[in-house]
Protein backbone atom coordinates (compact mmCIF):
# COMPACT_ATOMS: atom_id res chain seq x y z
CA UNK A 1 0.00 0.00 0.00
CA UNK A 2 1.23 3.47 -0.87
CA UNK A 3 1.15 4.73 2.70
CA UNK A 4 3.69 2.06 3.62
CA UNK A 5 6.19 2.80 0.86
CA UNK A 6 9.56 3.95 2.15
CA UNK A 7 11.23 7.31 1.52
CA UNK A 8 8.05 9.25 0.74
CA UNK A 9 7.07 10.51 4.20
CA UNK A 10 9.47 12.74 6.13
CA UNK A 11 8.27 12.44 9.73
CA UNK A 12 9.27 8.78 10.33
CA UNK A 13 12.84 9.71 9.35
CA UNK A 14 13.23 12.57 11.81
CA UNK A 15 16.06 10.81 13.65
CA UNK A 16 17.93 10.51 10.34
CA UNK A 17 17.42 14.24 9.83
CA UNK A 18 18.92 14.83 13.27
CA UNK A 19 21.93 12.66 12.41
CA UNK A 20 22.39 14.46 9.10
CA UNK A 21 22.29 17.85 10.82
CA UNK A 22 24.91 16.61 13.26
CA UNK A 23 27.12 15.42 10.38
CA UNK A 24 26.87 18.86 8.82
CA UNK A 25 28.25 20.43 12.01
CA UNK A 26 25.06 21.62 13.70
CA UNK A 27 24.92 21.61 17.50
CA UNK A 28 21.74 19.55 17.82
CA UNK A 29 22.47 17.25 20.76
CA UNK A 30 19.59 18.66 22.82
CA UNK A 31 17.09 17.88 20.04
CA UNK A 32 17.78 14.16 19.75
CA UNK A 33 15.27 13.00 22.36
CA UNK A 34 12.35 14.91 20.86
CA UNK A 35 13.27 13.67 17.36
CA UNK A 36 13.16 10.09 18.63
CA UNK A 37 9.84 10.66 20.38
CA UNK A 38 8.11 12.28 17.41
CA UNK A 39 9.40 9.63 14.99
CA UNK A 40 7.55 6.99 17.05
CA UNK A 41 4.20 8.78 16.94
CA UNK A 42 1.34 7.61 14.77
CA UNK A 43 0.59 9.70 11.71
CA UNK A 44 -2.68 10.85 13.29
CA UNK A 45 -0.92 12.72 16.11
CA UNK A 46 0.04 15.80 14.07
CA UNK A 47 3.26 13.93 13.37
CA UNK A 48 4.04 15.63 10.06
CA UNK A 49 3.39 19.15 11.33
CA UNK A 50 5.51 18.63 14.44
CA UNK A 51 8.32 17.04 12.42
CA UNK A 52 8.43 20.01 10.06
CA UNK A 53 8.63 22.39 13.02
CA UNK A 54 11.49 20.41 14.54
CA UNK A 55 13.31 20.36 11.20
CA UNK A 56 13.26 24.15 11.24
CA UNK A 57 15.00 24.04 14.62
CA UNK A 58 17.59 21.61 13.28
CA UNK A 59 18.22 23.83 10.25
CA UNK A 60 18.70 26.90 12.44
CA UNK A 61 20.84 25.29 15.12
CA UNK A 62 24.26 26.94 15.56
CA UNK A 63 27.37 25.38 14.10
CA UNK A 64 29.65 23.46 16.44
CA UNK A 65 32.65 25.55 17.43
CA UNK A 66 35.74 24.48 15.52
CA UNK A 67 33.90 22.43 12.88
CA UNK A 68 36.81 21.80 10.49
CA UNK A 69 35.07 21.21 7.16
CA UNK A 70 34.24 23.63 4.34
CA UNK A 71 31.56 22.00 2.19
CA UNK A 72 29.67 24.22 -0.26
CA UNK A 73 26.86 22.79 -2.39
CA UNK A 74 26.88 25.40 -5.16
CA UNK A 75 29.20 24.99 -8.14
CA UNK A 76 31.12 28.29 -7.78
CA UNK A 77 31.63 27.50 -4.11
CA UNK A 78 32.92 24.02 -4.91
CA UNK A 79 35.29 25.46 -7.51
CA UNK A 80 36.66 27.92 -4.96
CA UNK A 81 37.07 25.23 -2.30
CA UNK A 82 38.77 22.57 -4.40
CA UNK A 83 42.55 22.31 -4.92
CA UNK A 84 43.96 24.64 -7.55
CA UNK A 85 44.84 21.83 -9.93
CA UNK A 86 43.17 20.78 -13.16
CA UNK A 87 43.70 17.48 -14.91
CA UNK A 88 43.29 17.51 -18.68
CA UNK A 89 44.85 14.58 -20.44
CA UNK A 90 46.11 14.95 -24.01
CA UNK A 91 46.10 11.24 -24.88
CA UNK A 92 44.32 10.47 -28.16
CA UNK A 93 42.51 7.13 -28.41
CA UNK A 94 41.87 5.31 -31.66
CA UNK A 95 38.26 4.51 -32.53
CA UNK A 96 38.94 0.83 -31.87
CA UNK A 97 40.39 1.43 -28.41
CA UNK A 98 37.67 3.93 -27.52
CA UNK A 99 34.97 1.43 -28.50
CA UNK A 100 36.62 -1.26 -26.38
CA UNK A 101 36.88 1.02 -23.35
CA UNK A 102 33.30 2.29 -23.53
CA UNK A 103 32.06 -1.27 -23.98
CA UNK A 104 34.20 -2.38 -21.05
CA UNK A 105 32.70 0.34 -18.86
CA UNK A 106 29.12 -0.71 -19.67
CA UNK A 107 29.89 -4.42 -19.19
CA UNK A 108 31.74 -3.66 -15.97
CA UNK A 109 28.86 -1.67 -14.54
CA UNK A 110 26.27 -4.31 -15.39
CA UNK A 111 28.45 -7.18 -14.14
CA UNK A 112 29.50 -5.43 -10.94
CA UNK A 113 25.91 -4.56 -10.12
CA UNK A 114 24.91 -8.16 -10.71
CA UNK A 115 27.70 -9.42 -8.46
CA UNK A 116 26.45 -7.40 -5.50
CA UNK A 117 22.72 -7.56 -6.18
CA UNK A 118 21.76 -10.86 -4.50
CA UNK A 119 23.51 -9.89 -1.26
CA UNK A 120 22.47 -6.23 -1.13
CA UNK A 121 21.56 -5.39 2.45
CA UNK A 122 23.57 -8.23 3.99
CA UNK A 123 25.97 -7.47 6.82
CA UNK A 124 29.58 -8.18 5.91
CA UNK A 125 29.97 -10.88 8.58
CA UNK A 126 27.11 -12.88 7.04
CA UNK A 127 28.29 -12.23 3.49
CA UNK A 128 31.82 -13.37 4.24
CA UNK A 129 30.59 -16.52 5.97
CA UNK A 130 28.50 -17.37 2.89
CA UNK A 131 31.50 -16.75 0.63
CA UNK A 132 33.73 -19.00 2.72
CA UNK A 133 31.10 -21.73 2.87
CA UNK A 134 30.77 -21.64 -0.94
CA UNK A 135 34.54 -21.62 -1.62
CA UNK A 136 34.39 -18.09 -3.03
CA UNK A 137 36.55 -16.23 -0.52
CA UNK A 138 38.35 -14.03 -1.35
CA UNK A 139 35.50 -13.31 -3.72
CA UNK A 140 36.41 -13.42 -7.41
CA UNK A 141 33.30 -14.73 -9.17
CA UNK A 142 29.52 -14.59 -9.10
CA UNK A 143 27.59 -16.21 -6.26
CA UNK A 144 25.53 -19.10 -7.62
CA UNK A 145 22.46 -20.39 -5.85
CA UNK A 146 23.44 -23.93 -6.85
CA UNK A 147 26.71 -23.60 -4.90
CA UNK A 148 25.06 -22.68 -1.60
CA UNK A 149 24.65 -25.24 1.13
CA UNK A 150 21.06 -26.22 2.06
CA UNK A 151 21.41 -24.11 5.20
CA UNK A 152 22.33 -21.05 3.16
CA UNK A 153 19.54 -21.65 0.66
CA UNK A 154 17.11 -21.46 3.59
CA UNK A 155 18.62 -18.17 4.77
CA UNK A 156 19.07 -16.59 1.34
CA UNK A 157 16.21 -15.41 -0.85
CA UNK A 158 16.16 -17.78 -3.85
CA UNK A 159 14.18 -15.23 -5.87
CA UNK A 160 17.08 -12.77 -5.88
CA UNK A 161 19.29 -12.32 -8.95
CA UNK A 162 21.73 -15.19 -8.40
CA UNK A 163 23.92 -15.55 -11.47
CA UNK A 164 22.82 -19.09 -12.29
CA UNK A 165 19.11 -18.25 -12.12
CA UNK A 166 19.12 -15.54 -14.80
CA UNK A 167 17.55 -16.08 -18.20
CA UNK A 168 19.93 -14.22 -20.48
CA UNK A 169 19.71 -10.63 -19.24
CA UNK A 170 20.58 -8.49 -16.23
CA UNK A 171 17.44 -7.63 -14.25
CA UNK A 172 16.14 -4.15 -13.47
CA UNK A 173 18.20 -2.22 -10.92
CA UNK A 174 18.41 1.47 -10.06
CA UNK A 175 22.21 1.29 -10.40
CA UNK A 176 21.86 0.57 -14.11
CA UNK A 177 18.63 2.52 -14.64
CA UNK A 178 20.37 5.82 -13.96
CA UNK A 179 23.24 5.14 -16.34
CA UNK A 180 20.81 4.50 -19.19
CA UNK A 181 18.69 7.47 -18.13
CA UNK A 182 21.74 9.75 -18.29
CA UNK A 183 22.27 8.62 -21.88
CA UNK A 184 18.66 9.52 -22.71
CA UNK A 185 19.06 12.84 -20.86
CA UNK A 186 22.06 13.96 -22.91
CA UNK A 187 20.52 12.69 -26.15
CA UNK A 188 17.46 14.83 -25.50
CA UNK A 189 18.80 17.98 -23.85
CA UNK A 190 22.42 18.01 -25.04
CA UNK A 191 25.63 18.21 -23.05
CA UNK A 192 24.58 21.60 -21.67
CA UNK A 193 21.54 20.12 -19.89
CA UNK A 194 20.35 21.97 -16.79
CA UNK A 195 19.56 20.46 -13.37
CA UNK A 196 15.86 21.00 -13.98
CA UNK A 197 16.19 19.08 -17.26
CA UNK A 198 17.33 16.12 -15.16
CA UNK A 199 14.18 16.43 -13.06
CA UNK A 200 12.04 16.60 -16.19
CA UNK A 201 13.78 13.51 -17.57
CA UNK A 202 13.03 11.61 -14.38
CA UNK A 203 9.37 12.57 -14.40
CA UNK A 204 9.09 11.70 -18.10
CA UNK A 205 10.89 8.36 -18.33
CA UNK A 206 11.22 6.87 -14.85
CA UNK A 207 8.44 5.65 -12.52
CA UNK A 208 8.59 7.13 -9.04
CA UNK A 209 8.73 3.74 -7.33
CA UNK A 210 11.83 2.85 -9.34
CA UNK A 211 13.67 5.41 -7.19
CA UNK A 212 15.04 5.12 -3.66
CA UNK A 213 15.97 7.43 -0.77
CA UNK A 214 17.09 10.91 -1.91
CA UNK A 215 15.94 10.31 -5.47
CA UNK A 216 12.41 9.46 -4.35
CA UNK A 217 12.33 12.59 -2.20
CA UNK A 218 13.55 14.73 -5.12
CA UNK A 219 10.95 13.10 -7.38
CA UNK A 220 8.23 13.82 -4.80
CA UNK A 221 9.38 17.41 -4.45
CA UNK A 222 9.50 17.95 -8.22
CA UNK A 223 6.00 16.49 -8.53
CA UNK A 224 4.86 19.17 -6.09
CA UNK A 225 6.33 21.92 -8.28
CA UNK A 226 9.69 22.49 -6.60
CA UNK A 227 12.79 23.06 -8.74
CA UNK A 228 16.46 22.33 -8.11
CA UNK A 229 18.16 22.83 -5.70
CA UNK A 230 15.08 22.97 -3.44
CA UNK A 231 14.25 19.43 -4.57
CA UNK A 232 17.43 18.34 -2.81
CA UNK A 233 17.03 20.29 0.40
CA UNK A 234 13.31 20.03 1.18
CA UNK A 235 12.50 17.30 3.71
CA UNK A 236 15.37 15.13 2.49
CA UNK A 237 17.33 13.37 5.24
CA UNK A 238 19.11 11.22 2.61
CA UNK A 239 20.88 14.16 0.97
CA UNK A 240 24.38 12.74 1.54
CA UNK A 241 23.54 9.13 0.78
CA UNK A 242 24.91 7.17 -2.17
CA UNK A 243 22.15 7.91 -4.69
CA UNK A 244 24.04 10.59 -6.60
CA UNK A 245 27.29 8.62 -6.65
CA UNK A 246 25.60 5.77 -8.54
CA UNK A 247 24.52 8.25 -11.24
CA UNK A 248 28.07 9.38 -12.07
CA UNK A 249 29.27 6.93 -14.65
CA UNK A 250 27.82 8.15 -17.92
CA UNK A 251 29.30 11.61 -17.41
CA UNK A 252 32.71 9.95 -17.26
CA UNK A 253 31.94 7.88 -20.36
CA UNK A 254 31.27 10.93 -22.53
CA UNK A 255 34.17 13.02 -21.23
CA UNK A 256 37.14 10.69 -21.67
CA UNK A 257 40.32 12.47 -20.61
CA UNK A 258 38.45 15.49 -19.22
CA UNK A 259 37.68 14.85 -15.54
CA UNK A 260 36.86 18.52 -14.99
CA UNK A 261 33.97 18.51 -17.45
CA UNK A 262 32.84 15.08 -16.26
CA UNK A 263 32.66 16.39 -12.69
CA UNK A 264 30.82 19.54 -13.77
CA UNK A 265 28.14 17.47 -15.54
CA UNK A 266 27.95 15.24 -12.48
CA UNK A 267 27.37 18.31 -10.32
CA UNK A 268 24.42 19.35 -12.47
CA UNK A 269 22.93 15.90 -12.07
CA UNK A 270 23.64 15.52 -8.35
CA UNK A 271 22.37 18.94 -7.29
CA UNK A 272 18.73 17.97 -7.82
CA UNK A 273 18.80 15.45 -4.98
CA UNK A 274 21.93 15.90 -2.87
CA UNK A 275 24.14 18.40 -1.07
CA UNK A 276 27.75 18.50 0.13
CA UNK A 277 29.38 15.05 0.18
CA UNK A 278 26.43 13.56 -1.66
CA UNK A 279 27.30 15.84 -4.58
CA UNK A 280 31.03 15.31 -4.20
CA UNK A 281 30.68 11.52 -4.49
CA UNK A 282 29.17 11.82 -7.94
CA UNK A 283 31.78 14.38 -9.02
CA UNK A 284 34.62 12.20 -7.71
CA UNK A 285 33.51 9.06 -9.53
CA UNK A 286 32.68 10.78 -12.82
CA UNK A 287 36.12 12.39 -12.86
CA UNK A 288 37.86 9.12 -11.99
CA UNK A 289 36.09 7.29 -14.82
CA UNK A 290 37.00 10.05 -17.29
CA UNK A 291 40.64 9.75 -16.19
CA UNK A 292 40.59 5.93 -16.29
CA UNK A 293 39.93 6.10 -20.03
CA UNK A 294 43.34 7.63 -20.68
CA UNK A 295 45.56 6.75 -17.70
CA UNK A 296 46.51 3.35 -16.35
CA UNK A 297 48.08 4.77 -13.18
CA UNK A 298 45.69 4.12 -10.30
CA UNK A 299 46.92 6.96 -8.10
CA UNK A 300 46.66 9.42 -11.00
CA UNK A 301 43.06 8.31 -11.58
CA UNK A 302 42.17 8.78 -7.91
CA UNK A 303 43.90 12.16 -7.69
CA UNK A 304 42.05 13.33 -10.80
CA UNK A 305 38.84 12.67 -8.90
CA UNK A 306 39.96 14.16 -5.60
CA UNK A 307 41.04 17.37 -7.29
CA UNK A 308 37.42 17.99 -8.33
CA UNK A 309 36.05 18.15 -4.77
CA UNK A 310 36.69 20.58 -1.90
CA UNK A 311 40.04 20.31 -0.18
CA UNK A 312 38.44 20.39 3.29
CA UNK A 313 35.46 18.10 2.86
CA UNK A 314 34.77 14.90 4.77
CA UNK A 315 34.86 12.77 1.62
CA UNK A 316 38.34 13.91 0.67
CA UNK A 317 39.57 13.18 4.19
CA UNK A 318 38.08 9.69 4.08
CA UNK A 319 39.64 8.88 0.71
CA UNK A 320 42.98 10.22 1.93
CA UNK A 321 42.74 7.81 4.87
CA UNK A 322 42.47 4.92 2.39
CA UNK A 323 45.43 6.27 0.43
CA UNK A 324 47.47 6.55 3.63
CA UNK A 325 46.75 2.92 4.52
CA UNK A 326 47.82 1.83 1.06
CA UNK A 327 50.94 3.97 1.17
CA UNK A 328 51.84 2.48 4.57
CA UNK A 329 51.45 -1.01 3.04
CA UNK A 330 48.59 -1.94 5.31
CA UNK A 331 46.49 -4.79 3.99
CA UNK A 332 43.15 -4.74 2.23
CA UNK A 333 41.54 -6.29 5.33
CA UNK A 334 43.04 -3.58 7.55
CA UNK A 335 41.72 -0.87 5.25
CA UNK A 336 38.22 -2.36 5.16
CA UNK A 337 38.35 -2.62 8.97
CA UNK A 338 39.10 1.11 9.09
CA UNK A 339 35.99 1.84 7.01
CA UNK A 340 33.86 -0.29 9.33
CA UNK A 341 35.33 1.54 12.32
CA UNK A 342 34.42 4.93 10.88
CA UNK A 343 30.95 3.98 9.58
CA UNK A 344 28.32 1.62 10.98
CA UNK A 345 26.94 -0.74 8.35
CA UNK A 346 24.19 -1.81 10.76
CA UNK A 347 22.54 1.61 10.53
CA UNK A 348 20.82 2.79 7.36
CA UNK A 349 22.64 6.10 7.54
CA UNK A 350 26.06 4.46 7.74
CA UNK A 351 25.32 1.64 5.29
CA UNK A 352 24.01 3.92 2.54
CA UNK A 353 26.13 7.04 3.09
CA UNK A 354 28.28 8.23 0.20
CA UNK A 355 31.57 8.22 2.07
CA UNK A 356 32.11 4.62 3.22
CA UNK A 357 30.98 3.32 -0.14
CA UNK A 358 33.34 5.64 -2.01
CA UNK A 359 36.11 4.47 0.31
CA UNK A 360 35.33 0.85 -0.60
CA UNK A 361 35.49 1.59 -4.33
CA UNK A 362 38.87 3.29 -3.98
CA UNK A 363 40.15 0.49 -1.72
CA UNK A 364 39.14 -2.21 -4.22
CA UNK A 365 40.68 -0.23 -7.07
CA UNK A 366 44.01 0.09 -5.26
CA UNK A 367 44.31 -3.36 -3.71
CA UNK A 368 42.88 -5.22 -6.70
CA UNK A 369 45.74 -3.78 -8.77
CA UNK A 370 43.95 -3.93 -12.17
CA UNK A 371 42.82 -7.55 -11.79
CA UNK A 372 39.17 -7.29 -12.86
CA UNK A 373 37.84 -10.32 -11.00
CA UNK A 374 39.84 -9.73 -7.83
CA UNK A 375 38.95 -6.03 -7.69
CA UNK A 376 35.26 -6.61 -8.30
CA UNK A 377 35.18 -9.20 -5.53
CA UNK A 378 36.93 -6.81 -3.16
CA UNK A 379 34.33 -4.13 -3.82
CA UNK A 380 31.47 -6.45 -2.87
CA UNK A 381 32.85 -8.63 -0.05
CA UNK A 382 33.55 -5.45 1.96
CA UNK A 383 29.82 -5.09 2.60
CA UNK A 384 27.87 -1.84 2.81
CA UNK A 385 26.00 -1.11 -0.47
CA UNK A 386 27.24 -4.09 -2.45
CA UNK A 387 25.53 -3.66 -5.81
CA UNK A 388 26.31 0.07 -5.94
CA UNK A 389 29.98 -0.47 -5.21
CA UNK A 390 30.33 -3.41 -7.56
CA UNK A 391 28.74 -1.38 -10.34
CA UNK A 392 30.96 1.68 -9.84
CA UNK A 393 34.17 -0.33 -9.50
CA UNK A 394 33.21 -2.41 -12.55
CA UNK A 395 32.66 0.74 -14.56
CA UNK A 396 36.05 2.15 -13.55
CA UNK A 397 38.00 -1.00 -14.29
CA UNK A 398 36.04 -1.74 -17.45
CA UNK A 399 36.96 1.70 -18.75
CA UNK A 400 40.60 1.27 -17.73
CA UNK A 401 41.08 -2.26 -19.08
CA UNK A 402 38.59 -2.44 -21.95
CA UNK A 403 36.02 -5.10 -22.79
CA UNK A 404 38.56 -7.50 -24.25
CA UNK A 405 40.20 -7.81 -20.83
CA UNK A 406 36.99 -8.81 -19.03
CA UNK A 407 36.75 -12.60 -18.58
CA UNK A 408 33.76 -14.15 -20.33
CA UNK A 409 32.47 -15.62 -17.07
CA UNK A 410 31.33 -12.13 -16.08
CA UNK A 411 29.29 -11.72 -19.27
CA UNK A 412 27.73 -15.17 -19.61
CA UNK A 413 24.86 -14.77 -17.09
CA UNK A 414 23.55 -11.49 -18.56
CA UNK A 415 24.61 -12.01 -22.19
CA UNK A 416 25.32 -8.28 -22.61
CA UNK A 417 21.62 -7.51 -22.30
CA UNK A 418 20.04 -5.23 -19.72
CA UNK A 419 16.46 -4.76 -18.53
CA UNK A 420 15.40 -1.37 -17.17
CA UNK A 421 12.22 0.17 -15.82
CA UNK A 422 12.63 3.24 -18.05
CA UNK A 423 10.05 4.05 -20.68
CA UNK A 424 11.42 3.01 -24.07
CA UNK A 425 14.23 0.89 -22.64
CA UNK A 426 12.54 -2.29 -21.46
CA UNK A 427 15.47 -4.26 -22.86
CA UNK A 428 18.68 -2.95 -24.38
CA UNK A 429 21.95 -4.57 -25.46
CA UNK A 430 25.42 -3.42 -24.50
CA UNK A 431 26.32 -2.88 -28.16
CA UNK A 432 23.33 -0.53 -28.54
CA UNK A 433 24.38 1.39 -25.43
CA UNK A 434 27.96 1.63 -26.65
CA UNK A 435 26.97 2.96 -30.08
CA UNK A 436 24.65 5.56 -28.54
CA UNK A 437 27.36 6.59 -26.07
CA UNK A 438 29.96 6.98 -28.81
CA UNK A 439 27.61 9.08 -30.93
CA UNK A 440 27.24 11.52 -28.02
CA UNK A 441 30.94 11.45 -27.13
CA UNK A 442 32.04 12.35 -30.66
CA UNK A 443 29.66 15.30 -31.11
C-alpha positions, 0 to 999 in steps of 0.5 A: 500500500502506498502509505507504507512505501519507504522514503516518501514521508518525512516524519518517520525519518526525523532521527535521520534528519537529526543525524544528518544535521549533526554530520553537517556540524550543527549543535543539535544534541539537545534535540535528539530526544524529541526527534526520537519521540516524534518519529515513534508517533502515529501519523494521526498525532500531528506527526508531520506538522511537528516534524516540520517544526522540529526540522526548522530548529535543526536547520537553524541550530548553531554550528559546532565551534571548531567544525573543520570542514568547508563543504559548499553545495553550489558549483562556484563554491565548490570550484573555490574550495577545491585544490587549484589543480586541473587534470586535462589529459592529451592522450588520443585514443583510436576509434577501436580502443575507444569502442573497447573502453566504452564497452568495457565500462558498460559491461563492468557496470552491469556485471558489478551490479549483478555481483552485489545484487543478490547480497544487497543489504547483507551485513559483511559478517554474514556475506563473508561466511557465505562466501567462505562456505561456498569456496568463493573467498576471497571473492572473485566470481559470481555467487551461484544459488546452486553452490550454496549449502542447504542451510544457506539456501534457507537463509538466502532469498532464492528469488534474488538475482543469483547468477545461475538463475538468470535467463539471459539478461541483467534484471532491473536495478536502479544502479543501471537505470540511472546510467541508461537514463543519463544517456537519454538525458544527454541525447534529448537535452544536449551536453549543456543540460540543466539540473531541472532538465534532469528532473524533467527527464526523471518525471518523463521516463522513470516511474517514481517507485523505481527510485530510492531514498534521496531520489524518491524525495527529489521526485516527490518534491518535483511532482509538487512543483519544486525546482532544483536545488530545493528538490534536494534540500526540502524534507530530504534526510538522505541528501548525503547518501549514495544515490548521486554517486551511482549516477556518475558513470555516464558523465565519465563515459562521454568526457574521456580524458576530461575529468573537470567537465565530467565532474561539472556534468555530475554536479548538475545531475547531483544537485537535484537530490543531494548536497555537500558530500552527496554531490562530491561523491558523484563528481569524484567518480565521474572524474575518476572514470574520465581519467581511467579512459586515458591513464593506467596509473591508479593513483593518478586516476584517484587524484584526478577525482579528488582534485574535483572536490573541496580540499576540506570536505569529509569525503576527501579526508576519508579517501585520503585515509584509504590512500594513507593505509595503502601507502603504509602497506597496510592490507586490504583487510586492515583498510576495510576494517578502518571503514567499518570503524568509521561507519556503521553498516548496521545503521541505514545512515552508515550503510548507505552514506556516500563516504564509506561506499566511495572508500570501498570503491577506492580500496578495491581499485588500489588493492585489486591492482587492475585484476578485474575479478579480484577487484570486483570481488573486493568491492562487494565482499567489503559489505555496505552497499554491495551492488552500488559499489560493484557497479561503480568499480566495474565501470572504472575497471572496465573503462581502464582495461577495456572489454577484451580484458573482461573474462567471459564468465562475467558476461555469460549470465547477462549475455550483454543484455540489460532490462530497465524500468525506463520508458522506451528501454525495457530491454537494451543490449550493450552494443546498442548502449555503446553505439549511442554513447559513442555518438554523443561522445564524438559530437 
